[in-house]
């Protein structure tokens, strides 16, 4: 009997699934996308009603040939790519690449879908196949073509108006706008001083606590009612020495409910808060947990459900397992009589899958720790706790608020919370984005009319704070709230902003760069509609309508393209805007203008076309010319003089203070070592350095004695083919990471690959 061929995206997934299905099935991997729109003009035939001209990816050709070979001995083809729009489209593209798209064949072709890699889920999916959902394919085609139309028309617009090499994107540009507008808010922010007054109080000489002044002179105090220290000190002097008693005690029971199980975006947010993971790292780690981890004699086991989802639903099986685990580990008082169900609050949620959860809730993190890498353990632990906690009893808290009268017309207020029953809080509490949340203290038992002692009155100065810059967590949260993007896109959006050098992540906060600010200003001024949050979210809703069969995808493209191309032609015909700085060139007398280069803004002569090449760095403030260089703690290795911190065109660097006698310069940030010995000289260490254009490379720290260098991160592993002492790690968006020998053509392909995170 001929075999049944199953095609999945990842080779790691293929090996696991083949074990579950047995000898009658052969499982191969497509390694993700097999066809795409080529990155060149003309890949979409606009005149022919937006007909896409797909091409097979070069790296996919050998995988397609392998699938074709196996098809000769197969009675059926089961397409088991990922259970989302992108996965549906990959199955459709695979059929076209195999020549089976419209061709009649005796081969049985079906689509199977599963949301977790467990034996029961795989067998159930294979027993219940379906046809390819063309509505989902059309929605994905519309998304790809929309992104192509925006990118391949706005990017050349940026080249003409600013400089070559810039890019724009349908969702990327909106995310950039969020970052840039937040930076402008911070720059325009004017801090305001205000004061608070607190009292240090005591009961029975040994039970001290603190309360805040809320009423003074029979007036309820607002945030800015104590504007300066003199006002605060006068209040302090008026309060000290006054008799103090408990005026009112209010007690209430407060119930706290757990957070829902993870979606893609909430997992990325919480992993950023609690684990310090980037969105990209979170998704790549989750991918490995989903595809399967070797667990002793069990073989490869998929430990979590599909990690690209916007659903907060849990299956009946998962709810039953959660109840059993909670009862056995924490006792029946922590379990619910009926399962708790959650409703998704995000816009345009598709609710197509389950929430992200462990496939086997009985497998505790402690039990699996020895089988997981540290990062895998941390993420699995987070997912397991969140899933279990969402089905645990509510937490009961006793909240107490106490008003304390100090003389006449003066009230201090203290609040305290006591956890009476921890419920889900025994296991898990969601992290907070706002690190300044005030925590309530613990109060001693207090009764109305009871006398207290004022130990001290404490005025404290404060200043209003600007809105915080976005972290990966808060940016993803904001995009989700607006309904912009999809679970599978968040990590790649943030990564693109950094790769394009539109923004940098510093101390986990996004800082827009000159290039990003200039691009955003131009796009928001010339194309306000297309970088508007609500317009972009509206397009996502229209794509959802296509996926539900409520809208025709070509009509969506027509409705978008007409107004967009009209606006583009108008803006292309307008002259390039040049910002003059109000000075004339010292060499030729023509006006100086502000320009944008690869390293940021600079001043240049407007007579460049006439041969004047005058340029200078853009002054950041009026005192930049006279500011003294900062003396660093380092000494010059050549002459022993102190090193100065100076700023040049490419940023800050160290320069010897004994210049011009000593011309030693060094980077301010020392090269980062890799721990890999230089394969050429065998003495130095390969260190990470940055080129003048901002690209990282790796070279021997004995330069110029040894000039060995390579662009990709080195790995201390000899090449199996030629024996060269090291390999280099390359990253392809569609193939994932793989190792390549710097000397020969040997490649060591990844165990998981396919979809760009």
C-alpha positions in Angstrom: 0.0 0.0 0.0 1.3 3.4 -0.9 2.1 5.9 1.8 0.3 9.1 2.8 2.5 12.2 2.6 2.1 14.9 5.2 3.8 18.3 4.7 4.4 20.6 7.7 6.6 23.8 7.9 9.3 22.8 10.3 11.7 19.8 10.1 11.6 19.5 13.9 7.9 19.3 13.8 8.1 16.8 11.0 10.1 14.3 13.0 7.8 14.5 16.0 4.6 14.1 13.9 6.0 11.1 11.9 6.5 9.2 15.2 2.9 9.8 16.2 1.4 8.7 12.8 3.5 5.6 12.2 4.8 3.7 9.2 2.0 4.4 6.8 2.8 8.1 6.8 5.8 10.1 5.5 6.2 13.6 6.9 8.3 16.2 5.2 8.9 19.9 5.8 8.4 22.9 3.4 10.7 25.0 5.6 8.1 27.7 5.7 7.2 29.9 2.8 7.8 28.4 -0.7 6.6 31.3 -2.9 6.5 35.0 -2.4 6.3 38.3 -4.3 9.8 39.1 -5.6 11.4 42.2 -4.0 11.4 44.2 -7.2 9.1 46.5 -9.2 6.5 44.8 -11.3 5.7 41.9 -8.9 2.1 43.0 -8.9 0.4 43.6 -12.2 -1.7 46.6 -11.3 -3.1 47.0 -14.8 -4.3 43.4 -14.8 -6.5 43.9 -11.6 -3.6 43.5 -9.2 -2.5 40.1 -10.4 0.4 38.9 -8.3 3.5 37.4 -9.9 4.7 34.9 -7.4 8.1 33.2 -7.6 9.4 30.1 -5.9 12.0 31.1 -3.4 15.5 29.9 -4.3 16.1 28.2 -1.0 12.8 26.4 -1.3 13.5 24.6 -4.6 15.3 21.7 -3.2 12.5 21.1 -0.6 9.9 21.2 -3.3 11.9 18.6 -5.3 12.1 16.4 -2.3 8.3 16.6 -1.8 7.7 15.9 -5.5 9.9 12.8 -5.3 7.9 11.4 -2.3 4.6 12.2 -4.1 5.3 9.6 -6.7 4.9 6.9 -4.1 2.0 8.5 -2.2 -1.8 8.0 -2.4 -2.7 11.3 -0.7 -1.2 14.6 0.3 -2.1 16.1 3.7 -1.1 19.8 4.0 -0.5 20.4 7.7 1.1 23.9 7.7 0.4 26.3 10.7 -3.2 27.0 11.7 -3.4 30.7 10.7 -3.9 32.7 7.5 -0.2 32.5 6.7 -0.1 28.8 7.1 -3.2 28.5 5.0 -1.6 30.5 2.3 1.6 28.4 2.5 -0.4 25.3 1.8 -2.0 27.0 -1.2 1.4 28.2 -2.5 2.9 24.8 -2.0 0.2 23.2 -4.3 1.0 25.8 -7.0 4.8 25.2 -6.7 4.2 21.4 -7.0 2.1 22.0 -10.1 -1.1 20.8 -8.4 -2.9 24.2 -8.1 -5.3 23.8 -11.0 -4.2 20.5 -12.4 -6.6 17.6 -12.2 -5.0 14.6 -10.4 -6.0 11.3 -8.8 -4.0 12.3 -5.8 -6.2 13.0 -2.8 -5.3 16.5 -1.4 -6.6 17.6 2.0 -5.8 20.3 4.6 -5.3 19.2 8.2 -5.2 21.7 11.2 -4.0 21.2 14.7 -3.2 23.7 17.5 -0.9 21.5 19.6 1.7 18.9 18.7 0.4 16.0 20.8 -0.5 12.5 19.6 -4.2 12.9 20.2 -4.4 16.3 18.5 -2.4 15.0 15.4 -4.5 11.8 15.0 -7.7 13.8 15.4 -6.6 16.3 12.8 -5.7 13.6 10.3 -9.0 11.9 10.7 -10.9 15.1 10.1 -9.3 16.8 7.1 -10.9 19.6 5.1 -10.2 21.6 1.9 -8.0 24.7 1.8 -10.0 27.7 3.1 -9.6 30.0 0.1 -11.1 33.0 2.1 -8.1 32.8 4.4 -5.7 32.5 1.4 -7.3 35.6 -0.2 -7.0 37.6 3.0 -3.3 36.7 3.2 -2.8 37.6 -0.5 -4.5 40.9 0.1 -2.3 41.6 3.0 0.9 40.7 1.1 -0.1 42.8 -1.9 -1.1 45.8 0.3 2.2 45.7 2.0 4.0 45.4 -1.4 2.0 48.4 -2.8 2.8 50.6 0.2 6.5 49.5 0.5 7.4 49.7 -3.2 5.7 53.1 -3.7 6.4 54.9 -0.5 10.1 53.8 -0.3 11.1 55.4 -3.6 9.2 58.5 -2.5 11.4 58.6 0.6 14.5 58.1 -1.7 13.5 61.1 -3.8 12.6 63.4 -0.9 15.2 62.4 1.8 17.9 59.9 0.7 18.3 56.5 -0.9 18.0 53.3 1.1 15.0 54.3 3.3 11.9 52.2 3.6 8.2 52.6 4.6 5.7 50.0 5.5 1.9 49.8 6.0 2.2 48.8 9.7 5.8 49.6 10.3 5.3 53.4 9.6 2.4 53.5 12.1 4.5 51.9 14.8 7.3 54.4 14.1 4.7 57.3 14.4 3.8 56.1 17.9 7.5 56.2 19.0 8.2 59.6 17.4 5.1 61.3 18.7 5.9 60.0 22.2 9.4 61.5 21.9 7.9 64.9 20.8 5.6 64.8 23.9 8.6 64.2 26.1 10.6 67.1 24.4 7.7 69.5 24.8 7.0 68.4 28.4 7.5 71.1 31.1 7.9 69.7 34.5 5.8 71.2 37.4 6.9 71.2 41.0 4.5 70.0 43.7 4.8 68.9 47.3 3.1 66.4 49.6 3.0 66.3 53.3 3.0 63.0 55.3 2.8 62.2 59.0 4.8 59.5 60.8 2.3 58.2 63.4 2.5 55.8 66.3 0.2 53.7 68.3 1.2 52.5 71.8 4.8 53.5 71.3 5.7 50.5 69.1 3.3 50.4 66.1 4.3 53.0 63.7 2.8 53.8 60.3 2.5 56.6 57.7 -0.4 58.7 56.5 -0.8 61.4 53.8 -2.3 64.8 54.2 -5.6 65.1 52.3 -7.5 67.9 54.0 -6.0 71.1 55.4 -7.9 74.1 56.7 -11.2 72.2 55.9 -10.1 72.2 52.2 -9.6 69.0 50.2 -6.1 69.1 48.7 -5.5 68.6 45.0 -2.2 67.5 43.4 -0.8 71.0 43.0 -2.3 72.7 46.0 1.1 72.6 47.8 3.3 74.3 45.2 6.5 74.9 47.1 8.6 74.2 50.2 7.5 77.3 52.1 3.8 76.3 51.8 4.7 72.8 52.9 6.8 74.0 55.9 4.0 76.3 57.0 1.6 73.4 57.0 4.1 71.3 58.9 4.5 74.0 61.6 0.7 74.3 61.9 0.2 70.6 62.4 3.1 69.7 64.8 1.8 69.7 68.4 -1.8 69.2 67.5 -3.8 66.4 69.2 -4.3 63.4 66.9 -7.0 60.8 66.9 -8.6 58.2 64.6 -11.6 59.9 63.1 -13.0 57.2 60.7 -12.2 53.6 59.9 -13.6 52.1 56.7 -13.2 48.4 56.1 -14.2 46.6 52.9 -13.7 43.2 51.3 -12.0 43.4 47.9 -12.0 40.5 45.4 -9.2 40.3 42.8 -9.6 38.1 39.7 -6.7 36.5 37.7 -5.6 37.6 34.3 -6.7 35.6 31.3 -4.4 33.0 29.7 -1.8 34.3 27.2 -2.4 35.5 23.7 0.6 36.2 21.5 0.7 39.9 22.4 0.2 39.4 26.2 2.9 36.7 26.2 5.3 39.1 24.6 4.4 41.9 27.0 4.7 39.7 30.1 7.9 38.1 29.0 9.4 41.6 28.4 8.3 42.7 31.9 9.2 39.6 33.9 11.9 37.9 31.9 13.5 40.8 30.0 12.9 39.0 26.7 12.5 40.8 23.4 9.4 40.0 21.3 11.6 38.2 18.8 13.3 36.1 21.6 9.9 35.3 23.1 8.5 34.0 19.8 11.6 32.0 18.8 11.7 30.3 22.3 7.9 29.6 22.1 8.4 28.1 18.7 10.8 25.5 20.1 8.4 24.7 22.9 5.6 24.3 20.4 7.5 22.2 17.9 8.8 19.7 20.5 11.4 19.1 23.2 13.1 15.8 23.8 11.8 14.4 27.1 13.7 11.2 27.9 12.0 8.0 26.7 8.9 10.0 25.5 10.9 11.5 22.6 10.0 14.9 21.2 7.0 16.4 23.0 5.2 19.6 22.0 4.9 21.5 25.3 2.6 24.4 24.4 -0.2 25.1 22.1 0.2 27.2 18.9 1.9 30.5 19.9 0.3 32.8 17.3 -3.2 33.5 18.6 -5.4 36.3 19.8 -7.8 34.0 21.6 -8.3 33.7 25.4 -10.3 30.5 25.2 -9.3 27.2 26.7 -10.5 23.8 25.6 -12.7 21.6 27.8 -9.8 19.2 28.2 -7.5 22.0 29.4 -10.0 23.2 31.8 -10.5 19.7 33.2 -6.8 19.2 33.6 -6.3 22.6 35.2 -9.0 21.7 37.9 -7.2 18.4 38.6 -3.7 20.0 38.9 -5.0 22.8 41.2 -6.8 20.4 43.4 -3.8 18.1 43.8 -1.2 20.8 44.2 -3.0 23.5 46.2 -6.2 21.8 47.6 -9.8 22.0 46.7 -10.3 25.4 48.2 -8.2 26.9 45.4 -10.1 25.2 42.6 -13.3 26.5 41.0 -16.7 24.8 41.0 -17.2 25.9 37.4 -14.5 26.9 34.9 -13.8 30.6 34.4 -14.2 31.9 30.9 -12.7 35.1 29.5 -13.7 37.6 26.9 -11.1 39.2 24.5 -10.9 43.0 24.9 -8.7 43.7 21.9 -10.0 45.1 18.6 -10.5 42.7 15.6 -9.6 39.6 17.7 -10.1 36.6 15.4 -10.5 34.0 18.3 -9.5 31.4 15.8 -7.5 29.2 18.2 -7.0 28.4 21.8 -5.0 30.6 24.1 -1.3 29.8 24.6 -1.2 27.0 27.2 0.8 23.9 28.1 -0.3 20.9 26.2 0.0 18.8 29.3 -0.8 20.8 32.4 0.3 17.9 34.6 3.9 18.5 33.5 5.0 21.1 36.0 8.0 23.4 35.2 10.0 21.7 38.0 9.5 18.3 36.4 10.6 19.6 33.0 13.5 21.8 34.1 16.3 19.3 33.4 15.0 18.9 29.8 14.9 22.6 28.9 17.4 25.4 28.3 17.2 28.3 30.9 15.2 30.5 28.5 12.8 27.7 27.6 12.3 26.9 31.3 11.6 30.5 32.1 9.0 30.9 29.3 7.3 27.5 30.0 7.2 28.4 33.7 5.5 31.7 32.9 2.9 30.1 30.5 2.2 27.2 33.0 1.6 29.5 35.9 -0.6 31.9 34.0 -2.7 29.1 32.7 -3.2 27.4 36.1 -3.7 30.7 37.9 -6.5 31.8 35.5 -8.6 28.8 36.8 -7.8 29.3 40.5 -10.1 30.9 43.1 -10.3 34.7 43.4 -8.1 36.4 46.0 -9.9 38.0 49.0 -8.3 41.1 50.4 -9.3 43.1 53.5 -8.9 46.8 52.6 -8.8 49.3 55.3 -8.9 53.1 55.0 -8.3 55.3 58.0 -8.9 59.1 58.4 -6.9 60.7 61.2 -7.8 64.1 62.5 -4.9 66.3 63.6 -6.5 69.3 65.3 -9.4 71.1 63.6 -9.8 70.9 59.8 -6.8 68.7 59.1 -7.2 65.1 57.9 -4.5 62.5 57.2 -5.4 59.3 55.4 -3.7 55.9 55.5 -4.7 52.8 53.5 -3.7 49.2 54.1 -4.5 45.9 52.5 -4.3 42.5 54.1 -4.6 39.3 52.0 -7.2 37.2 53.7 -7.2 34.4 51.1 -4.5 34.5 48.4 -6.4 32.4 45.8 -4.6 32.7 42.4 -2.1 35.1 43.9 -0.5 32.2 45.7 0.9 31.2 42.3 1.0 34.2 40.0 0.5 38.0 39.8 0.6 39.8 36.5 3.4 42.3 36.0 2.8 46.1 35.7 4.1 48.5 33.0 4.0 51.4 35.5 6.9 51.0 37.8 5.7 53.9 39.9 2.6 52.2 41.2 2.3 53.0 44.9 2.0 50.0 47.2 -0.3 50.2 50.2 1.2 49.4 53.6 0.1 47.3 56.5 -1.7 49.1 59.3 -2.0 48.3 63.0 -5.4 47.5 64.4 -7.1 50.9 64.8 -10.5 52.0 66.4 -12.4 55.2 65.9 -11.7 57.8 68.6 -8.4 56.2 69.5 -5.6 58.7 70.2 -2.3 58.6 68.2 1.1 60.3 68.5 2.6 62.4 65.7 6.3 61.6 65.6 7.0 63.8 62.6 5.5 65.7 59.7 7.4 65.2 56.5 7.2 67.5 53.5 8.3 65.9 50.2 9.2 67.5 46.9 8.0 66.0 43.6 8.0 66.9 40.0 5.6 65.8 37.3 7.0 63.3 34.9 6.7 63.1 31.1 5.0 60.1 29.6 7.5 57.2 29.5 9.1 56.1 26.2 7.7 52.9 24.8 9.1 49.5 25.8 8.5 46.5 23.6 5.7 45.5 26.0 3.9 48.8 26.0 4.3 49.3 22.2 2.9 45.9 21.5 0.0 46.6 23.9 -0.7 50.0 22.2 -0.7 48.4 18.7 -3.1 45.7 19.9 -5.4 48.3 21.5 -5.6 50.2 18.2 -6.2 46.9 16.3 -3.0 47.4 14.3 -1.2 44.3 13.1 -1.7 40.7 14.0 -0.2 38.3 16.5 2.3 37.0 14.0 3.5 40.5 13.0 4.4 42.2 16.2 8.0 40.8 16.6 8.9 41.5 13.0 7.5 45.1 13.2 9.7 45.9 16.2 12.7 44.2 14.7 12.4 46.1 11.4 12.4 49.5 13.2 15.7 48.6 14.8 17.2 47.1 11.7 16.3 50.2 9.7 17.9 52.3 12.4 14.7 54.3 12.7 14.9 53.6 16.5 17.2 52.0 19.0 16.4 50.1 22.2 18.3 51.6 25.1 17.6 50.3 28.6 14.6 48.5 27.1 13.1 51.8 25.8 12.6 52.9 22.2 14.5 56.1 21.3 13.8 57.4 17.8 16.8 58.3 15.7 17.2 61.3 13.4 16.4 59.1 10.4 13.2 57.8 12.0 12.1 61.3 13.0 12.6 62.7 9.5 10.9 59.8 7.8 7.9 60.1 10.2 7.6 63.9 9.8 7.5 63.5 6.0 5.0 60.6 6.0 2.6 62.2 8.6 2.7 65.5 6.7 2.3 64.2 3.2 0.3 60.9 3.8 -1.6 61.6 7.1 -4.4 59.2 6.1 -2.1 56.2 5.5 -0.2 56.5 8.7 -3.3 57.2 10.8 -3.9 54.7 13.6 -7.6 54.3 12.8 -7.1 53.9 9.1 -4.6 51.1 9.5 -6.8 49.4 12.1 -9.7 49.8 9.6 -7.7 47.9 6.9 -7.1 45.1 9.4 -10.9 44.9 9.9 -11.4 44.8 6.1 -8.9 41.9 5.9 -10.9 40.1 8.5 -14.0 40.6 6.4 -12.2 39.0 3.5 -11.2 36.0 5.6 -14.8 35.6 6.7 -16.0 35.7 3.0 -17.8 39.1 3.5 -15.6 41.1 1.1 -13.9 40.4 -2.2 -10.2 40.8 -1.9 -9.6 42.4 -5.2 -12.2 45.1 -4.4 -10.3 45.9 -1.2 -7.2 46.5 -3.2 -9.0 48.7 -5.8 -10.5 50.8 -3.0 -7.1 51.3 -1.5 -5.0 51.9 -4.6 -7.1 54.6 -6.3 -6.8 57.3 -3.6 -3.3 56.2 -2.6 -1.7 56.5 -6.0 -3.5 59.8 -6.7 -2.0 61.3 -3.4 1.4 59.8 -4.3 1.6 61.4 -7.7 0.6 64.8 -6.2 3.4 64.6 -3.6 6.0 63.4 -6.0 5.4 66.4 -8.2 6.0 68.8 -5.4 9.5 70.2 -5.0 11.8 68.8 -2.4 11.6 70.7 0.9 14.9 72.0 2.1 15.4 73.4 5.6 17.8 76.3 5.7 19.6 77.0 9.0 19.9 80.7 8.6 23.7 80.8 7.8 25.7 81.2 4.7 28.5 78.8 3.6 31.9 80.1 4.8 33.5 78.8 1.6 31.1 79.9 -1.2 28.5 82.2 0.5 25.5 80.1 -0.4 22.9 79.2 2.2 23.6 76.3 4.5 20.9 73.6 4.8 20.1 70.7 7.1 20.6 67.3 5.5 20.2 63.7 6.6 22.9 61.1 6.1 23.4 57.5 7.2 24.7 58.7 10.5 22.0 61.3 11.2 21.5 65.0 10.5 24.4 67.3 9.4 24.9 70.8 7.9 25.8 71.1 4.3 26.2 73.8 1.6 23.2 74.2 -0.8 25.8 74.7 -3.5 26.7 71.0 -3.7 25.6 70.8 -7.3 28.0 73.7 -8.1 30.9 71.9 -6.6 31.0 73.2 -2.9 31.6 70.3 -0.6 31.4 72.1 2.8 29.8 70.1 5.6 29.9 70.2 9.4 28.3 68.3 12.2 24.9 69.6 13.4 25.3 71.4 16.7 23.1 70.0 19.4 23.1 73.2 21.4 24.5 76.7 21.3 27.4 75.9 23.7 28.6 72.9 21.7 31.6 74.8 20.3 32.9 75.9 23.7 32.1 72.9 25.8 35.1 71.3 27.4 35.8 67.6 26.6 35.0 65.3 29.5 38.0 63.6 31.2 37.5 59.9 31.4 38.9 57.5 34.1 41.1 55.8 31.5 44.8 56.4 30.7 46.4 56.4 27.3 48.1 53.1 26.7 50.8 54.8 24.6 51.8 57.8 26.7 50.0 57.5 30.0 48.1 60.8 29.6 44.4 61.0 30.6 41.9 60.1 27.9 39.2 62.6 26.9 35.6 61.8 25.9 35.0 63.6 22.6 32.1 63.5 20.1 32.6 63.1 16.4 30.5 62.5 13.4 30.1 58.8 14.4 29.4 59.4 18.1 31.5 59.6 21.2 35.0 58.2 21.4 38.2 58.4 23.5 41.1 60.6 22.5 44.4 61.2 24.2 44.7 64.6 25.9 48.3 64.9 24.8 47.3 65.5 21.2 49.0 66.4 18.8 52.1 64.7 20.4 50.0 61.6 20.9 47.2 60.8 18.4 45.8 57.7 20.1 42.1 57.3 19.6 39.9 54.5 20.9 36.2 53.6 20.8 34.3 54.7 23.9 32.6 51.3 24.2 35.2 48.6 24.2 34.7 45.8 21.6 32.6 42.9 22.8 34.5 39.7 23.0 33.0 36.5 21.6 35.3 34.0 23.4 36.3 32.5 20.0 40.0 32.3 19.2 41.1 33.8 15.9 41.5 31.0 13.4 44.1 32.8 11.4 46.7 33.7 14.0 45.6 31.4 16.8 46.5 34.1 19.5 43.9 36.8 19.4 40.2 36.8 20.2 37.4 37.6 17.7 35.6 40.7 18.9 32.4 42.5 17.8 33.0 45.8 16.1 30.9 48.3 14.2 31.7 49.7 10.8 31.5 53.3 9.9 28.0 52.6 8.4 26.8 51.0 11.6 27.0 47.4 10.6 28.5 44.9 13.0 31.4 42.7 12.0 33.9 40.4 13.9 37.7 40.8 13.7 40.8 39.8 15.6 41.7 42.0 18.5 45.4 41.9 17.4 44.6 44.1 14.4 46.7 45.4 12.6 49.1 42.5 13.2 46.2 40.1 12.2 43.6 41.3 9.8 41.2 38.3 9.9 37.5 39.5 9.9 34.0 38.2 9.0 30.6 39.7 8.9 28.6 37.0 10.7 28.9 35.9 14.4 31.7 33.2 14.9 31.0 29.9 16.5 33.7 27.8 18.0 33.0 24.7 15.9 35.3 23.2 13.2 33.8 22.8 9.8 33.0 19.0 9.2 33.9 19.4 5.5 37.2 21.3 5.4 38.3 21.4 9.1 38.4 25.3 9.3 38.5 26.0 13.1 35.3 28.1 13.2 31.8 28.4 11.7 29.8 31.5 11.1 26.2 31.9 12.1 24.0 33.4 9.3 20.3 34.4 9.7 17.8 34.2 6.8 14.4 35.6 7.5 12.7 32.6 6.0 15.1 29.8 6.8 16.0 30.8 10.3 19.6 30.7 11.6 22.1 28.2 10.2 25.9 27.7 10.3 28.2 28.4 7.4 31.9 27.8 6.9 33.7 31.0 6.1 36.2 29.1 3.8 34.2 26.5 1.9 30.5 26.2 0.8 29.5 23.8 3.7 26.2 24.8 5.4 24.6 23.2 8.5 20.9 23.9 8.1 18.6 24.6 11.1 16.4 22.1 12.8 13.5 24.6 12.8 12.8 27.2 10.2 10.4 28.6 7.8 8.5 31.5 9.1 10.0 34.9 9.9 9.4 35.8 13.6 
